């Protein structure tokens, strides 16, 4: 995620539209603990997911030339396929603790699927 933000920022581009950046909800039965915050991360169409993941997971260890090439490819894909997105990862975390109280801990997405 940070890599794409860096790539886009260098080109003067912003990430795609986010449907919701802030929200306020009323929970009518707060004693129920099955309320979750769900996070979906999408990526632009850029090829097979396993190849894309491999490239970005090794980004820090790439040479400057390889990084530049990957940046150019990402920029080209963004221009051509920005309307075509696919699910990259998703996660969920509970909003309430085991007693039905609003969790006092920071929201953490421990598992990514």
Beta strands, then each sheet from edge to edge (+ up, - down):
strand 1: 36-44
strand 2: 85-94
sheet 1: 1+ 2-
end
